[in-house]
Amino acid sequence: METCARVSELAATGKPIDATGELLPGAIQRIPLAHPAIEVWLARLDLDARQVGQCANLLSRDEQLRAERYHFERDRRRFTVTRGILRTLLGAHLEMAPAAITFGYAENGKPFIADHASPIHFNASHAHERALYAISKSCALGVDIEYLNRDIDTNGLARRFFSPRECAGLKLIPEPARKRAFFACWTRKEAVIKATGEGLALPLDQFEVTAAPDTAPQILDFTAATQQIPGWILYTADVGGDYVATVAARRRK
Ligand SMILES: CC(C)(COP(=O)(O)OP(=O)(O)OC[C@H]1O[C@@H](n2cnc3c(N)ncnc32)[C@H](O)[C@@H]1OP(=O)(O)O)[C@@H](O)C(=O)NCCC(=O)NCCS
């Protein structure tokens, strides 16, 4: 993949990767974050067939098999591009060919880089036609991006998954702003369960986050069963458009 080579060349210079200009043209964009040790990238998944093919060529056999299992071509494309771009970004950091990266998977499915002397932390999330990636040499990470333009019962989902205080906070926000607030809250909670690696095995109502989208994302409270929770700090990733996103990073000691 021509563009991969350019990303790798740039990484080899030791400079931060710059997605502007010719690199993965139009596909990835660096999102500024108030944490100097974390790189955040937003990717478009609606690439042309040639670029999708380039991404597909980077996938491992098990990833190709997984892609083939998607019933809809659209879902196959989104998975393929999400993984292809993840491999491209990580390849640049590791100074190795993106296709040569081997992923391992923790107990609940969180991917990590296997068999590499200097592994880096990363996490990825995808929603509709966007993927979000966070990468860091020093901090463990979790990310979540959500697409707002969906017809869902936010009140019902909040009652089911959020704590009473989060539900009460959301109710104070009038429509149509409540939908954005719901998804902001959702990404804060998902970023946490993805950071710990537990995923949905950690019930979302066992910890509380700030609910309003214009308040600083923060973990407010947690139950005794989830001792890992206070170790994480949340950042809003300003991804624009019809998307909201949060990055959770392990707090520095
Ligand atoms: C992780 C999880 C919350 C992601 O939910 P989602 O909002 O649908 O998906 P996102 O796009 O935000 O994230 C998916 C990506 O997160 C990563 N991921 C997968 N499992 C993960 C985990 N446990 N922790 C962190 N990241 C994970 C992968 O990169 C995945 O991408 P892929 O689908 O291309 O492989 C959900 O899939 C989950 O809970 N999985 C674990 C299942 C589990 O716990 N099983 C055990 C018994 S309950």
The ligand as an SDF file (V2000), in Angstrom:
LIG
                    3D

 48 50  0  0  0  0  0  0  0  0999 V2000
  -15.7420   -4.3230   23.5820 C   0  0  0  0  0  0  0  0  0  0  0  0
  -17.1850   -3.9890   23.3220 C   0  0  0  0  0  0  0  0  0  0  0  0
  -17.7360   -3.1870   24.4770 C   0  0  0  0  0  0  0  0  0  0  0  0
  -17.1700   -3.1880   21.9950 C   0  0  0  0  0  0  0  0  0  0  0  0
  -18.4070   -2.7490   21.6640 O   0  0  0  0  0  0  0  0  0  0  0  0
  -18.8690   -1.9060   20.3710 P   0  0  0  0  0  0  0  0  0  0  0  0
  -19.2800   -0.5400   20.8240 O   0  0  0  0  0  0  0  0  0  0  0  0
  -19.8510   -2.7360   19.6850 O   0  0  0  0  0  0  0  0  0  0  0  0
  -17.6650   -1.7870   19.3750 O   0  0  0  0  0  0  0  0  0  0  0  0
  -16.4890   -0.7310   19.1400 P   0  0  0  0  0  0  0  0  0  0  0  0
  -16.4860   -0.4380   17.7130 O   0  0  0  0  0  0  0  0  0  0  0  0
  -16.5090    0.4260   20.0800 O   0  0  0  0  0  0  0  0  0  0  0  0
  -15.2090   -1.5680   19.5170 O   0  0  0  0  0  0  0  0  0  0  0  0
  -14.8700   -2.7310   18.8270 C   0  0  0  0  0  0  0  0  0  0  0  0
  -13.3720   -2.8420   18.8470 C   0  0  0  0  0  0  0  0  0  0  0  0
  -12.8870   -2.7990   20.2010 O   0  0  0  0  0  0  0  0  0  0  0  0
  -11.8050   -3.7240   20.3350 C   0  0  0  0  0  0  0  0  0  0  0  0
  -12.2150   -4.6590   21.3750 N   0  0  0  0  0  0  0  0  0  0  0  0
  -12.8510   -5.8520   21.2850 C   0  0  0  0  0  0  0  0  0  0  0  0
  -13.0460   -6.3610   22.5220 N   0  0  0  0  0  0  0  0  0  0  0  0
  -12.5350   -5.4650   23.3980 C   0  0  0  0  0  0  0  0  0  0  0  0
  -12.4460   -5.4340   24.8240 C   0  0  0  0  0  0  0  0  0  0  0  0
  -12.9080   -6.4140   25.6020 N   0  0  0  0  0  0  0  0  0  0  0  0
  -11.8650   -4.3480   25.4020 N   0  0  0  0  0  0  0  0  0  0  0  0
  -11.3900   -3.3500   24.6320 C   0  0  0  0  0  0  0  0  0  0  0  0
  -11.4420   -3.3260   23.2880 N   0  0  0  0  0  0  0  0  0  0  0  0
  -12.0170   -4.3770   22.6760 C   0  0  0  0  0  0  0  0  0  0  0  0
  -11.5760   -4.3580   18.9690 C   0  0  0  0  0  0  0  0  0  0  0  0
  -10.5880   -3.6000   18.3250 O   0  0  0  0  0  0  0  0  0  0  0  0
  -12.9090   -4.1660   18.3000 C   0  0  0  0  0  0  0  0  0  0  0  0
  -12.7660   -4.0190   16.9110 O   0  0  0  0  0  0  0  0  0  0  0  0
  -13.2160   -5.1950   15.9250 P   0  0  0  0  0  0  0  0  0  0  0  0
  -14.6850   -5.3500   16.1290 O   0  0  0  0  0  0  0  0  0  0  0  0
  -12.8600   -4.6480   14.5930 O   0  0  0  0  0  0  0  0  0  0  0  0
  -12.4370   -6.3790   16.3350 O   0  0  0  0  0  0  0  0  0  0  0  0
  -18.0530   -5.2680   23.1780 C   0  0  0  0  0  0  0  0  0  0  0  0
  -17.8030   -5.8750   21.9420 O   0  0  0  0  0  0  0  0  0  0  0  0
  -17.7390   -6.2830   24.2800 C   0  0  0  0  0  0  0  0  0  0  0  0
  -18.1430   -6.1290   25.4130 O   0  0  0  0  0  0  0  0  0  0  0  0
  -16.9890   -7.3180   23.9570 N   0  0  0  0  0  0  0  0  0  0  0  0
  -16.5420   -8.2700   24.9620 C   0  0  0  0  0  0  0  0  0  0  0  0
  -17.4590   -9.4300   25.0350 C   0  0  0  0  0  0  0  0  0  0  0  0
  -17.2950  -10.1010   26.3570 C   0  0  0  0  0  0  0  0  0  0  0  0
  -16.9990   -9.4720   27.3400 O   0  0  0  0  0  0  0  0  0  0  0  0
  -17.4640  -11.4080   26.3720 N   0  0  0  0  0  0  0  0  0  0  0  0
  -17.3050  -12.1470   27.5720 C   0  0  0  0  0  0  0  0  0  0  0  0
  -18.5600  -12.5160   28.3020 C   0  0  0  0  0  0  0  0  0  0  0  0
  -19.6740  -11.1760   28.6230 S   0  0  0  0  0  0  0  0  0  0  0  0
  1  2  1  0
  2  3  1  0
  2  4  1  0
  2 36  1  0
  4  5  1  0
  5  6  1  0
  6  7  2  0
  6  8  1  0
  6  9  1  0
  9 10  1  0
 10 11  2  0
 10 12  1  0
 10 13  1  0
 13 14  1  0
 14 15  1  0
 15 16  1  0
 15 30  1  0
 16 17  1  0
 17 18  1  0
 17 28  1  0
 18 19  1  0
 18 27  1  0
 19 20  2  0
 20 21  1  0
 21 22  1  0
 21 27  2  0
 22 23  1  0
 22 24  2  0
 24 25  1  0
 25 26  2  0
 26 27  1  0
 28 29  1  0
 28 30  1  0
 30 31  1  0
 31 32  1  0
 32 33  2  0
 32 34  1  0
 32 35  1  0
 36 37  1  0
 36 38  1  0
 38 39  2  0
 38 40  1  0
 40 41  1  0
 41 42  1  0
 42 43  1  0
 43 44  2  0
 43 45  1  0
 45 46  1  0
 46 47  1  0
 47 48  1  0
M  END
$$$$
